[in-house]
């Protein structure tokens, strides 16, 4: 692929200082490397590394720290993959870190752009016009800032049934789908449904001449409709390329104004009732849809994350505030100022509207008439990720993170078992069950990057407590849950059932034992702990500087008895991210004793996760370009693959490099693993009208567009294979 390289200056690599509040998308979220805090807390070396030998580790720490910092200076690195091991499929050429202007993949792979912001989704939808955007047009077009990507096989008989019955999946077809979906999802399909979340909007990157202090009504309405998600049909052509089918009956948008059901224990509760909806059973829109997941019965779970930023004028002294002070909305104007044109975003008009956001939403992609449902039993927080696991007794666990600094990891276990023969019954499984929050303990030894843990009961739908559920964070506080370094996506291995948790970063994890700070409405320890072990991942030569955990890490959680119903678990840290050639990053990569010699790639800010069908973990990053100060990464976000079992456990290498200032989101495989999908979110963030991607856009468009892409191996091999 032809690429153009733009060399970036040190000034462009630095983020402004971090604030005390949660970092919101599109805002400065990384610290300056020069901010002084406390002395460095030396980390202990992993027990696993100690067992494998210290000599190579010491040699690695002595290497020059600038080895991998810039793509133009980096050298190709070998990858030593054990023949026949779980990671032996990963023979692709390592993509070097860089800041090229287009997506970069190994030489035997190709990239196709499938959908871009503004692409019409139906024959009737208008063509995109960047200078003439309205809510009505955007509601029929591919939304802004693509995030989560999920792939679903589309059997031909489902298509025929829907067409025959005028767009409705009847009970018979639903029963058959329930039987075949578990097998079909892991196999080849000529046609597929793909969901793409549209997380948030940025007026500066959407509208020419945008005035943030005074947006127009058309701009506000377009932004509202640019949220939510798209469901689209894709088809494979004769050349093995996926094509968007604009004529499909399955194509649809759910937006910031789409009617949704409130289900579960909060349905109809007094705390959910508003003047506009006195029943407390229906809400308009889902907001800030970030990561999510799939259910075993073939529905979508999409998560509302930073929903607080959309609301304004939150009262400071009433019941609604008390229930939300751990996740409070602005007390004055919102940044987007939607409240000027839509009163539901003005909480001075009805503060209980705020209770109706912050949930996991379920939607059936196979039923075009299905109404999205907010599953309140799974709690209210800044959800990211919704990974399902079936227990031996048939009950289903849903794992989810609360993506903010010092927040928690949750698990919901259904009351009733999954029934493959009754898909219709499964469609209400997530309304009853128990919600838990995780406490991570040290185990039998300190400072060894592993330990034990316990699931603490937050809520049981058999004994409903609306206030405790709306204030999920506050309830978890009282139970003594472990505050984590921004728990984002969570995935369950299809091979082992182990749970992998992406902890993206925490610039406020900067203290020594005994140090505290106020974060999100309560006092927390700012010192490292067993499961969040670093408080200084970049040191510019000053031994008294702390910068927090800038690069993040990945935790592996193993339920006792390999049972998702278990109330106890074991855990270990799979990866401490950073550049393995920079000693101050204090990295570790599974069981790899000498990461530099092994060819491990530098990585920062792990965000979204997915497993391939061999069980290898694939990681998308968010923010690594800006992490680490002037000797930080300075490289585009990307996709990385790492074996999690066998001798190559931890041999992490880069597969794809994204676009400047863009987050790479939603890694996903087709059922046969011969296609890989991901989203390029906010390309040229803040510069979308001066720098352009995709590079093949018509010059008349003159704006960068968040997009869905597909990657394939040129000879049709499974993703991960190297050249023949």
PyMOL commands that set and color helices and strands:
alter all, ss='L'
color gray80, all
select helices_A, chain A and resi 10-13+47-52+55-61+71-73+135-138+156-164+171-184+203-205+217-226+264-266+270-272+307-310+319-327+338-340+343-345+351-356+376-378+423-426+429-431+461-463+466-470+472-479+560-562+583-585+595-598+624-626+629-631
alter helices_A, ss='H'
color red, helices_A
select strands_A, chain A and resi 104-105+109-116+146-153+191-198+228-236+242-244+252-254+259-263+282-284+289-294+300-304+360-363+373-375+383-390+396-402+405-407+409-414+433-441+450-460+484-485+487-492+499-503+516-519+522-525+553-559+568-576+588-589+606-611+617-621+638-642+653-657+663-669+675-681+707-713
alter strands_A, ss='S'
color yellow, strands_A
deselect
rebuild
show_as cartoon
